[in-house]
């Protein structure tokens, strides 16, 4: 029987391979936990925003404690309206025209969906006048920023789509979304 002694180099190589085995056995994604989703809106704000869904109103909807920033037609019969609270929180409502304006009689509307955003990136605005790709219908909402010299801002970090059928506001990936510059 011949007994051989392993060389120092072989021992070092074996130690390195042994140390790497746990890494190879577990995928990289198992080592890192996915980031927690950012919770921007508090529960009370979400309940407040959703409390408007189904509410009917004539002409304008005034909300106590919120400044009316305006809005407009997305595509008949869906409208969008934006409000700002003193602390900077923003509320966006989509509504459906139920009775058109006739003469001196104001139109009637029902709120379809609500979005509340409490924090924006520095120098960003929440725009309700955004498009995506070749779709030139202003049916997207975006958190955007850009140069005051440009008509369209393409630095969009978050975006939402307004359904033309239901008025529902759903988050989407901001790729390809551009928003009108509010100061242009």
C-alpha positions in Angstrom: 0.0 0.0 0.0 1.4 3.4 -1.0 0.4 6.4 1.0 0.6 9.8 -0.8 0.3 13.2 0.7 -1.8 15.7 -1.1 0.1 18.8 -2.2 -0.7 22.2 -0.7 -2.0 23.3 -4.1 -4.5 20.5 -4.3 -5.7 21.2 -0.8 -6.2 24.9 -1.6 -8.1 24.0 -4.8 -10.3 21.5 -2.9 -11.0 24.1 -0.2 -12.0 26.7 -2.9 -14.3 24.3 -4.7 -15.9 23.2 -1.4 -16.4 26.8 -0.4 -18.2 27.5 -3.7 -20.6 24.5 -3.5 -23.2 26.3 -1.4 -23.3 29.1 -3.9 -23.7 26.8 -6.9 -26.4 24.8 -5.1 -28.6 27.8 -4.3 -29.6 30.2 -7.1 -28.5 33.9 -6.7 -32.1 34.9 -6.3 -32.4 32.8 -3.2 -29.6 34.7 -1.6 -31.2 38.1 -2.1 -34.7 38.9 -0.9 -36.7 40.9 -3.5 -37.1 44.5 -2.5 -40.3 45.3 -0.6 -42.8 47.3 -2.7 -42.8 50.9 -1.8 -45.9 51.8 0.2 -46.5 55.4 -0.6 -50.1 55.9 0.2 -51.3 55.2 3.7 -54.4 53.1 4.2 -56.6 56.1 5.2 -55.7 57.9 1.9 -56.5 54.8 -0.1 -59.9 54.3 1.6 -60.6 58.1 1.1 -59.7 57.9 -2.6 -61.8 54.7 -3.2 -64.7 56.2 -1.4 -65.4 58.4 -4.4 -66.0 55.4 -6.7 -69.6 55.4 -7.7 -70.3 58.9 -6.4 -72.4 61.0 -8.8 -72.1 64.7 -9.2 -73.2 67.6 -11.5 -70.7 69.8 -13.4 -67.8 70.0 -11.0 -66.8 67.9 -8.0 -65.4 70.0 -5.2 -63.5 68.2 -2.5 -63.0 69.9 0.8 -59.3 70.4 1.6 -58.2 69.6 -2.0 -57.2 72.2 -4.7 -58.8 71.5 -8.1 -56.0 71.3 -10.7 -58.4 70.7 -13.6 -58.7 67.8 -16.0 -60.5 67.0 -19.2 -61.8 64.5 -21.6 -59.8 61.3 -22.1 -62.1 59.8 -24.7 -65.9 60.0 -24.7 -67.5 59.4 -22.2 -64.4 59.1 -19.8 -63.0 62.2 -18.1 -60.1 62.7 -15.8 -59.7 65.2 -13.0 -56.8 66.0 -10.7 -56.6 67.5 -7.2 -53.8 68.4 -4.8 -53.9 68.5 -1.0 -51.8 71.0 1.1 -49.3 68.3 2.0 -48.6 67.6 -1.8 -50.6 64.4 -2.1 -52.4 64.1 -5.5 -55.8 62.6 -6.2 -56.8 61.6 -9.7 -60.4 60.6 -10.5 -61.8 59.2 -13.6 -65.5 59.8 -14.3 -68.1 58.9 -16.9 -70.5 61.4 -18.3 -74.0 60.1 -17.6 -76.1 63.1 -18.8 -74.6 65.6 -21.2 -74.7 69.4 -20.5 -77.8 71.0 -22.2 -78.1 74.8 -22.2 -77.8 76.0 -18.7 -78.2 72.5 -17.2 -74.8 71.1 -16.2 -73.7 67.6 -17.2 -73.9 64.7 -14.7 -71.0 62.3 -14.0 -70.2 59.2 -12.0 -66.7 58.5 -10.6 -65.3 55.3 -12.0 -61.9 55.0 -10.3 -59.4 56.9 -8.1 -55.7 57.1 -7.7 -53.8 58.8 -4.9 -50.1 59.5 -5.0 -48.5 61.0 -1.9 -44.9 61.3 -2.9 -43.2 62.3 -6.2 -39.5 62.3 -7.1 -37.8 65.7 -6.7 -38.6 68.0 -9.6 -41.3 65.6 -10.9 -45.0 66.3 -11.6 -47.9 64.0 -11.9 -49.3 64.5 -15.4 -52.7 63.3 -16.6 -51.8 64.2 -20.1 -49.5 61.3 -21.3 -49.3 59.0 -24.3 -47.5 55.7 -24.9 -45.8 54.7 -28.2 -47.9 55.3 -31.3 -51.1 55.6 -29.2 -51.6 59.4 -29.2 -54.7 59.3 -26.9 -54.0 61.1 -23.7 -55.1 58.1 -21.6 -52.0 57.7 -19.5 -50.9 59.2 -16.2 -47.2 59.6 -15.5 -44.8 60.8 -12.8 -42.5 62.8 -15.2 -39.8 65.4 -15.2 -37.8 67.1 -17.9 -36.5 70.3 -19.4 -38.8 73.3 -19.5 -37.6 73.8 -23.1 -39.2 70.5 -24.3 -42.9 70.0 -25.1 -42.8 66.3 -24.1 -41.1 64.8 -21.0 -39.7 61.3 -21.4 -38.2 60.9 -17.9 -41.2 58.9 -16.6 -40.6 56.8 -13.5 -44.1 55.6 -12.9 -47.2 55.3 -15.1 -50.8 54.3 -15.1 -53.2 53.6 -17.9 -56.8 54.7 -18.0 -59.2 52.2 -19.6 -61.3 53.8 -22.3 -64.0 51.2 -21.6 -64.2 51.2 -17.8 -62.3 54.2 -16.6 -60.2 52.0 -14.4 -56.7 53.3 -13.5 -54.0 50.5 -13.6 -50.3 50.7 -13.1 -48.1 50.0 -16.1 -44.4 49.9 -16.9 -43.4 53.5 -17.9 -41.4 52.4 -21.0 -42.5 54.4 -24.0 -44.7 56.8 -21.9 -44.2 60.5 -22.5 -46.0 63.3 -20.8 -46.8 66.9 -21.8 -44.7 69.5 -20.2 -47.1 71.5 -18.0 -45.1 74.7 -18.4 -44.6 74.5 -22.2 
